[in-house]
Amino acid sequence: MDEATPAARSGGIVTVLAVAGIVAALMQTLVVPLIGELPRLLDTSASNATWVVTATLLAAAVATPVSGRLGDLYGKRRMLLACTVPLIAGSLLCAVASSLIPMIVGRGLQGVGMGLVPLGISALRDLVPAEKLGSSIALMSASMGIGGALGLPLSAAVAEHLSWRVLFWGAAVLSALISVLIWRLVPATPVQSRGGFDVIGALGLGTGLVCLLLGVSKGADWGWSSATTLGLLAAAAVVLLVWGWWELRHSDPLVDLRVTARRQVLLTNLASIVVGFAMYAQSLIVPQLLQLPKATGYGLGQSMMAAGLWMLPGGLMMMAISPVGAKLSAARGPKVTLGVGALIIAAGYGSSLALLGSTWGLMLITFICGTGVAFAYGAMPALIMSAVPPSETAAANSFNTLMRSVGTSVSAAVVGVVLSQMTVTMGGHTLPSENGFRTGMLIGCGVALVAALITLGLPTRQPRPATEKAPTEETVSTPQH
C-alpha cells in the first residue's frame, strides 16, 4: 500500500471505487426500458435504434484496454478521473438529444467510462492493506453485476413515471459526484511503468475489436452468411493477427502478449470469456420469460419494472456474497474460488429444469447464478494480479475485463440464434418457444461446466511478482523513454 495512504482510509477508498464501478455499469442497462420507444423518440427505425445499445458495447471494448495501459503509464487515479469526463459528457448529450446520431455519440461516450472498473481494481493493489485486498477486489469486481441489476428496475421506474431524459440527467449527476469523490478521497497511486504509449497497437486492437464485436452483435440482424457479417469477422481475424505480430515486436506494447501467454493469465482470460458467456445467458432469457404474456403458457406476464425487481436480488446477492468469496480465496486460493463459482453458476442453470415456470423460481435461478458470478468475478482479478508485475496491473486487468465483454457478446449471439430458431406462432406473432428458453439455459449450464474444467489447469500455488518502489503519479507528468 502507498505509504501516503493511511490504512484507516482504505474503507472509504474501496467504497468510492465500488460506487464508481456501479455507476459505470448502470450505463449498460440504462436504456433497456426505452428500446421499444426509441424509434418514436428519435424518429428512426427499430433497426437503427439498436445502435444506441451497440455503441456502448463497442466503445467500452475499445476504450478499456487503452485506459488500462494509460493508467499504468500516468497513474490510475489520473485515469479514473479522466474516465468520468466522457461519462458526464455522454450523459449530458443523451439528455438533450432529439435524434439518433447525438444519442449514439452520447452512448459511445458513456461506454468509454467503463474503464473505471478495471482501473479501480488495479488501484486497490496500491491503496489497500494486504489483509483487506481480497475482499476489496471481490466487491469491486461485483460492482459490474450490481450496477446492471440495479439499472433495470431503476430505469424502468423513471421511464414509466418521469421523462426518459431524467435517466440521463441523473446519470450525469451521479458521474459528476463520482468524479468529485475520486478527486477528494482517492490518493495518487505509484506509477510503476516506463515507456511510451503504443498508438499503433491501440488503433489495431480497436479496429479488430470493432470488426469482431460488430459482426457478432449484428450478425443476427444482417444474416450470419451475409457478406457484411462474414467480411467483418474475416477482417477481425486478419487485423488481430497483424496486431499480435506488432505487439510482440514493439518495445512498449499496449498488451504484453508474452505475459498474457503465461499459463495462469491465459487460462484465467479463457475462463473469463466462458464465465462472461454463462453469466449473460440468463440475463437474456429470464427477462423475456418474466414479460411474455401468460397466454403463451410459459410466460409470466410481468411489466418491465416488475421483471427488474424480480431480478434485483440476484444482483444484490453479488454484493452480499463477495466477502465470502474473498475468504475462500484467502483460505484455499483464487483458483478454488473461480472453480466453485463456475460450478454454482452451472447449478443455477441446472435448477431451471424445475424452476422455470414461476416468478419465484426465476428469481431463485438468478439468485444462484449471481452467487456463482460473485465468486468467479472476485477471483479473476486476484489470479491476474498475482501473475503480472506491478507495472502491468491496470493493463492486464483491463484486458481481462475485455475478455468478459467478448464472452457476453458471443453469448448474446448464440442465445439469440437459439431463440430465433426455436419459435412458436401465437396471434400472428412469432415468439421464442419454451423449449428454446430451456435449451438456452442448458447451454449456459454446459458453458459454466467448461469454465470449471478450465480452472483445473491453473497452477495451485500463485506466483507473487516482486514489488518495486516507484514515484507516485503526482510526481510523474510524462513517461520516460
ZAMARGU-4260 file (C-alpha; in steps of 0.2 Angstrom, whole numbers, plus 5000, padded with zeros to 4 digits):
<rodrens>
0) 5000/5000/5000 | 5006/5018/4996 | 5014/5024/5012 | 5005/5041/5010 | 4988/5032/5012
5) 4983/5028/5030 | 4976/5011/5032 | 4961/5019/5041 | 4956/5027/5024 | 4955/5011/5014
10) 4937/5008/5018 | 4932/5025/5011 | 4943/5022/4996 | 4935/5005/4992 | 4918/5012/4994
15) 4921/5026/4982 | 4929/5015/4969 | 4915/5002/4971 | 4901/5015/4969 | 4911/5021/4953
20) 4910/5004/4946 | 4892/5003/4950 | 4888/5019/4941 | 4898/5014/4926 | 4889/4998/4925
25) 4872/5006/4926 | 4875/5014/4909 | 4874/4997/4901 | 4856/4994/4906 | 4851/5012/4907
30) 4842/5012/4890 | 4834/4994/4891 | 4817/5000/4896 | 4817/5013/4882 | 4822/5001/4867
35) 4804/4999/4862 | 4801/5018/4862 | 4817/5024/4855 | 4811/5023/4836 | 4797/5035/4841
40) 4808/5046/4852 | 4822/5048/4840 | 4812/5047/4824 | 4821/5032/4817 | 4819/5014/4813
45) 4819/5000/4825 | 4835/4993/4817 | 4844/5009/4818 | 4839/5011/4836 | 4848/4996/4842
50) 4864/5006/4839 | 4860/5015/4855 | 4865/4999/4864 | 4878/4993/4852 | 4888/5009/4853
55) 4891/5007/4871 | 4897/4990/4869 | 4909/4994/4856 | 4916/5010/4864 | 4919/5000/4881
60) 4928/4986/4872 | 4940/4998/4863 | 4942/5010/4877 | 4945/4998/4892 | 4962/4991/4887
65) 4968/5009/4882 | 4963/5016/4898 | 4972/5002/4907 | 4988/5005/4899 | 4987/5024/4901
70) 4984/5020/4920 | 5000/5011/4921 | 5009/5025/4912 | 5002/5040/4920 | 4994/5034/4936
75) 4977/5025/4940 | 4969/5040/4949 | 4973/5052/4935 | 4964/5040/4923 | 4950/5036/4934
80) 4946/5055/4934 | 4949/5055/4915 | 4936/5041/4913 | 4922/5051/4922 | 4924/5065/4909
85) 4916/5055/4895 | 4903/5048/4907 | 4897/5065/4911 | 4898/5072/4893 | 4889/5057/4886
90) 4875/5058/4899 | 4873/5076/4896 | 4872/5074/4877 | 4860/5060/4878 | 4849/5070/4890
95) 4847/5084/4876 | 4847/5073/4861 | 4832/5073/4850 | 4839/5062/4835 | 4849/5046/4833
100) 4866/5052/4829 | 4868/5063/4845 | 4861/5049/4856 | 4873/5036/4848 | 4888/5048/4851
105) 4882/5051/4869 | 4880/5032/4872 | 4898/5029/4865 | 4905/5042/4877 | 4896/5033/4891
110) 4904/5016/4886 | 4922/5024/4887 | 4919/5027/4905 | 4918/5008/4908 | 4937/5009/4911
115) 4933/5014/4929 | 4930/4996/4934 | 4947/4988/4929 | 4956/5004/4934 | 4948/5004/4951
120) 4953/4985/4954 | 4971/4989/4949 | 4972/5004/4961 | 4966/4993/4975 | 4983/4984/4974
125) 4992/5001/4978 | 4980/5008/4990 | 4973/4995/5001 | 4982/4985/5015 | 4986/4967/5011
130) 4973/4960/5023 | 4959/4969/5015 | 4964/4967/4997 | 4955/4951/4993 | 4938/4957/4999
135) 4940/4974/4991 | 4944/4966/4974 | 4929/4955/4976 | 4917/4969/4980 | 4924/4980/4966
140) 4923/4965/4953 | 4905/4963/4959 | 4900/4981/4955 | 4898/4977/4937 | 4884/4964/4941
145) 4877/4975/4955 | 4876/4990/4943 | 4867/4980/4929 | 4855/4973/4941 | 4850/4990/4949
150) 4849/4998/4932 | 4834/4989/4925 | 4821/4992/4939 | 4828/5010/4942 | 4827/5015/4924
155) 4811/5006/4921 | 4803/5016/4936 | 4810/5033/4930 | 4805/5029/4912 | 4787/5024/4917
160) 4784/5039/4929 | 4795/5053/4923 | 4803/5059/4907 | 4815/5047/4899 | 4828/5062/4899
165) 4828/5061/4918 | 4838/5045/4916 | 4852/5054/4908 | 4852/5069/4919 | 4853/5058/4934
170) 4867/5048/4926 | 4876/5065/4923 | 4874/5070/4941 | 4880/5053/4948 | 4895/5053/4936
175) 4900/5071/4942 | 4898/5065/4960 | 4909/5051/4957 | 4922/5062/4949 | 4922/5074/4965
180) 4923/5059/4977 | 4938/5051/4967 | 4946/5068/4967 | 4944/5071/4986 | 4946/5053/4993
185) 4956/5043/4982 | 4975/5046/4984 | 4988/5046/4970 | 4995/5028/4965 | 5013/5024/4961
190) 5017/5025/4943 | 5027/5009/4940 | 5028/5008/4921 | 5040/5016/4910 | 5040/5019/4891
195) 5028/5026/4878 | 5010/5023/4873 | 5008/5011/4858 | 4997/5021/4847 | 4998/5009/4833
200) 4994/4995/4844 | 4979/5004/4851 | 4972/5008/4834 | 4975/4990/4828 | 4966/4982/4844
205) 4952/4994/4842 | 4949/4991/4824 | 4950/4972/4827 | 4938/4973/4841 | 4925/4984/4832
210) 4925/4972/4817 | 4923/4956/4829 | 4910/4963/4841 | 4900/4972/4827 | 4900/4955/4817
215) 4895/4945/4832 | 4882/4958/4839 | 4874/4962/4822 | 4875/4946/4814 | 4858/4940/4818
220) 4851/4956/4810 | 4862/4956/4794 | 4862/4937/4792 | 4876/4926/4798 | 4880/4921/4780
225) 4879/4939/4773 | 4894/4947/4765 | 4894/4961/4778 | 4895/4949/4793 | 4907/4937/4785
230) 4918/4952/4779 | 4919/4959/4797 | 4923/4943/4805 | 4937/4940/4792 | 4944/4957/4794
235) 4944/4955/4813 | 4954/4939/4811 | 4967/4947/4800 | 4968/4963/4809 | 4970/4955/4826
240) 4984/4943/4819 | 4993/4958/4812 | 4991/4967/4829 | 4998/4952/4838 | 5013/4952/4827
245) 5016/4970/4830 | 5014/4969/4849 | 5027/4955/4850 | 5039/4966/4841 | 5036/4983/4850
250) 5046/4988/4865 | 5032/4996/4874 | 5016/4986/4868 | 4999/4990/4873 | 4996/4972/4879
255) 5012/4962/4884 | 5007/4946/4875 | 5021/4936/4882 | 5014/4940/4900 | 4997/4936/4893
260) 5003/4919/4887 | 5008/4913/4904 | 4998/4899/4909 | 4989/4907/4924 | 4985/4923/4914
265) 4980/4914/4898 | 4968/4901/4907 | 4961/4915/4918 | 4957/4925/4902 | 4949/4910/4894
270) 4939/4906/4909 | 4933/4925/4909 | 4927/4923/4891 | 4917/4907/4896 | 4910/4914/4913
275) 4905/4930/4904 | 4895/4919/4892 | 4887/4909/4906 | 4883/4925/4916 | 4875/4934/4902
280) 4864/4920/4895 | 4852/4920/4910 | 4851/4939/4909 | 4844/4937/4891 | 4832/4923/4895
285) 4825/4927/4912 | 4818/4945/4907 | 4809/4938/4892 | 4801/4924/4902 | 4795/4936/4915
290) 4787/4948/4902 | 4780/4936/4890 | 4761/4935/4891 | 4753/4922/4902 | 4743/4916/4887
295) 4759/4908/4880 | 4758/4895/4893 | 4775/4899/4899 | 4777/4917/4900 | 4773/4926/4917
300) 4765/4942/4911 | 4776/4954/4922 | 4779/4973/4917 | 4797/4979/4914 | 4798/4986/4931
305) 4791/4971/4940 | 4804/4960/4930 | 4818/4971/4935 | 4813/4969/4953 | 4812/4950/4952
310) 4829/4950/4945 | 4836/4963/4958 | 4840/4950/4972 | 4852/4941/4960 | 4862/4957/4958
315) 4862/4962/4977 | 4867/4944/4981 | 4883/4948/4972 | 4887/4962/4984 | 4882/4951/4999
320) 4892/4936/4994 | 4908/4944/4988 | 4916/4944/5005 | 4913/4925/5007 | 4922/4923/4990
325) 4937/4933/4996 | 4938/4922/5012 | 4938/4907/5002 | 4952/4914/4991 | 4962/4918/5006
330) 4960/4901/5013 | 4961/4890/4998 | 4967/4901/4984 | 4958/4911/4970 | 4959/4895/4958
335) 4947/4886/4970 | 4935/4901/4971 | 4934/4903/4952 | 4930/4884/4951 | 4917/4884/4964
340) 4909/4900/4956 | 4908/4891/4939 | 4900/4876/4947 | 4887/4887/4957 | 4883/4895/4940
345) 4881/4878/4932 | 4869/4873/4947 | 4859/4889/4944 | 4856/4884/4926 | 4853/4866/4931
350) 4839/4871/4943 | 4830/4879/4929 | 4824/4862/4924 | 4812/4863/4939 | 4811/4882/4942
355) 4807/4889/4925 | 4788/4890/4927 | 4786/4904/4941 | 4792/4921/4946 | 4799/4914/4962
360) 4808/4901/4953 | 4816/4913/4940 | 4821/4924/4955 | 4830/4909/4963 | 4839/4905/4947
365) 4846/4922/4946 | 4850/4922/4965 | 4860/4906/4962 | 4869/4912/4947 | 4873/4929/4955
370) 4881/4919/4969 | 4892/4910/4957 | 4896/4926/4947 | 4902/4935/4963 | 4914/4920/4967
375) 4921/4919/4949 | 4922/4938/4946 | 4931/4941/4963 | 4944/4928/4959 | 4949/4933/4942
380) 4957/4949/4946 | 4966/4941/4960 | 4973/4927/4948 | 4978/4940/4936 | 4987/4952/4948
385) 4996/4938/4956 | 5004/4933/4939 | 5009/4950/4932 | 5022/4963/4938 | 5015/4979/4946
390) 5020/4989/4931 | 5006/4980/4921 | 4992/4978/4933 | 4980/4990/4925 | 4983/4984/4908
395) 4981/4966/4912 | 4965/4969/4922 | 4958/4979/4908 | 4962/4965/4896 | 4954/4953/4907
400) 4938/4964/4908 | 4938/4965/4889 | 4938/4945/4889 | 4922/4945/4899 | 4914/4958/4887
405) 4919/4946/4872 | 4910/4932/4882 | 4894/4942/4884 | 4894/4947/4866 | 4896/4929/4860
410) 4883/4924/4872 | 4870/4936/4865 | 4874/4930/4848 | 4872/4911/4852 | 4857/4913/4863
415) 4849/4925/4850 | 4851/4912/4837 | 4844/4898/4848 | 4828/4909/4852 | 4826/4914/4834
420) 4826/4896/4828 | 4816/4888/4841 | 4799/4898/4840 | 4780/4897/4841 | 4767/4907/4832
425) 4753/4915/4843 | 4741/4928/4837 | 4751/4931/4822 | 4767/4934/4832 | 4782/4923/4832
430) 4789/4921/4849 | 4803/4910/4856 | 4797/4894/4862 | 4798/4886/4879 | 4810/4873/4873
435) 4820/4887/4866 | 4822/4895/4883 | 4826/4878/4891 | 4839/4875/4878 | 4847/4892/4881
440) 4848/4888/4900 | 4856/4871/4896 | 4869/4879/4885 | 4873/4891/4900 | 4875/4876/4911
445) 4886/4867/4899 | 4897/4883/4897 | 4899/4885/4915 | 4905/4867/4917 | 4918/4871/4904
450) 4924/4886/4914 | 4926/4874/4929 | 4936/4862/4919 | 4947/4877/4913 | 4951/4881/4931
455) 4959/4864/4934 | 4973/4869/4923 | 4978/4884/4934 | 4993/4882/4945 | 4989/4878/4963
460) 5001/4890/4970 | 5000/4908/4964 | 5016/4917/4959 | 5020/4933/4968 | 5029/4946/4957
465) 5041/4956/4966 | 5035/4974/4970 | 5046/4989/4967 | 5047/5006/4974 | 5040/5019/4962
470) 5036/5038/4961 | 5018/5042/4963 | 5008/5050/4948 | 5008/5067/4957 | 5027/5067/4953
475) 5026/5060/4935 | 5019/5070/4921 | 5026/5061/4906 | 5033/5043/4904 | 5051/5042/4902
480) 5058/5033/4887
</rodrens>
